[in-house]
């Protein structure tokens, strides 16, 4: 998977399931994906080894994928958005407010 697509996908999963991660996972994930910091930069900022940062982020990614595998909320939302492209604007807005 190209890195831009992976980034978009992981951020999408985080939007749905991020609150289920530990505080440390959320912190490192945000630094890496949202703030676009390298593992080395996060390591310096947090005074933790680069390997430890890498492991926490990979574990967070794994958990997000597992949540999606079971719950499928992200996939369902994408499918709903595609279906809404064919609905009149007033109805689309009302449905989007519900989801």
FENJO-V541842 format. One record per residue. N is the residue number from 1. RES is the residue in three letters. SS is DSSP state (H for helix, E for strand, L for the rest). PSI is psi in radians with two decimals (NA if undefined). D_FIRST is the distance of its C-alpha to the first C-alpha in Angstrom with 1 decimal. Layout:
N_RES_SS_PSI_D_FIRST, N_RES_SS_PSI_D_FIRST
This chain:
1_UNK_L_2.20_0.0, 2_UNK_L_2.60_3.8, 3_UNK_H_-0.63_6.4, 4_UNK_H_-0.69_8.4, 5_UNK_H_-0.73_6.6, 6_UNK_H_-0.76_6.2, 7_UNK_H_-0.84_9.7, 8_UNK_H_-0.77_11.0, 9_UNK_H_-0.82_10.1, 10_UNK_H_-0.68_11.6, 11_UNK_H_-0.69_14.5, 12_UNK_H_-0.78_15.1, 13_UNK_H_-0.69_15.4, 14_UNK_H_-0.68_17.6, 15_UNK_H_-0.60_19.8, 16_UNK_H_-0.68_20.6, 17_UNK_H_0.06_20.9, 18_UNK_H_-0.61_21.3, 19_UNK_H_-0.21_25.0, 20_UNK_H_-0.10_24.6, 21_UNK_L_2.84_23.3, 22_UNK_L_2.86_25.9, 23_UNK_H_-0.73_27.2, 24_UNK_H_-0.75_25.9, 25_UNK_H_-0.77_22.3, 26_UNK_H_-0.79_22.6, 27_UNK_H_-0.89_24.1, 28_UNK_H_-0.68_21.6, 29_UNK_H_-0.80_18.6, 30_UNK_H_-0.76_20.3, 31_UNK_H_-0.76_21.2, 32_UNK_H_-0.87_17.6, 33_UNK_H_-0.70_15.7, 34_UNK_H_-0.71_18.7, 35_UNK_L_-0.07_20.9, 36_UNK_L_0.65_18.2, 37_UNK_L_2.55_20.2, 38_UNK_L_2.88_19.2, 39_UNK_H_-0.68_19.8, 40_UNK_H_-0.72_23.0, 41_UNK_H_-0.75_24.2, 42_UNK_H_-0.75_23.8, 43_UNK_H_-0.80_25.5, 44_UNK_H_-0.79_28.4, 45_UNK_H_-0.63_28.8, 46_UNK_H_-0.12_29.0, 47_UNK_L_0.80_30.8, 48_UNK_L_2.67_28.5, 49_UNK_L_2.64_26.8, 50_UNK_H_-0.67_23.3, 51_UNK_H_-0.71_22.6, 52_UNK_H_-0.74_23.9, 53_UNK_H_-0.83_21.8, 54_UNK_H_-0.82_18.6, 55_UNK_H_-0.72_19.8, 56_UNK_H_-0.75_20.6, 57_UNK_H_-0.77_17.3, 58_UNK_H_-0.67_15.4, 59_UNK_H_-0.71_18.1, 60_UNK_H_-0.75_17.8, 61_UNK_H_-0.77_14.1, 62_UNK_H_-0.78_15.1, 63_UNK_H_-0.75_18.1, 64_UNK_H_-0.74_16.4, 65_UNK_H_-0.68_14.1, 66_UNK_H_-0.75_17.4, 67_UNK_H_-0.77_19.3, 68_UNK_H_-0.66_17.1, 69_UNK_H_-0.66_17.3, 70_UNK_H_-0.84_21.0, 71_UNK_H_-0.57_21.9, 72_UNK_L_0.46_19.3, 73_UNK_H_-0.71_20.6, 74_UNK_H_-0.81_17.5, 75_UNK_H_-0.76_16.8, 76_UNK_H_-0.72_20.6, 77_UNK_H_-0.72_20.8, 78_UNK_H_-0.72_18.2, 79_UNK_H_-0.68_20.2, 80_UNK_H_-0.76_23.4, 81_UNK_H_-0.69_22.4, 82_UNK_H_-0.72_21.7, 83_UNK_H_-0.62_25.0, 84_UNK_H_-0.34_26.8, 85_UNK_L_-0.40_26.1, 86_UNK_L_0.20_28.8, 87_UNK_L_2.59_31.3, 88_UNK_L_2.70_34.0, 89_UNK_H_-0.72_33.5, 90_UNK_H_-0.81_36.2, 91_UNK_H_-0.73_34.8, 92_UNK_H_-0.79_31.2, 93_UNK_H_-0.72_32.4, 94_UNK_H_-0.72_34.3, 95_UNK_H_-0.73_31.4, 96_UNK_H_-0.57_29.0, 97_UNK_H_-0.53_31.8, 98_UNK_H_-0.41_31.6, 99_UNK_L_NA_27.9
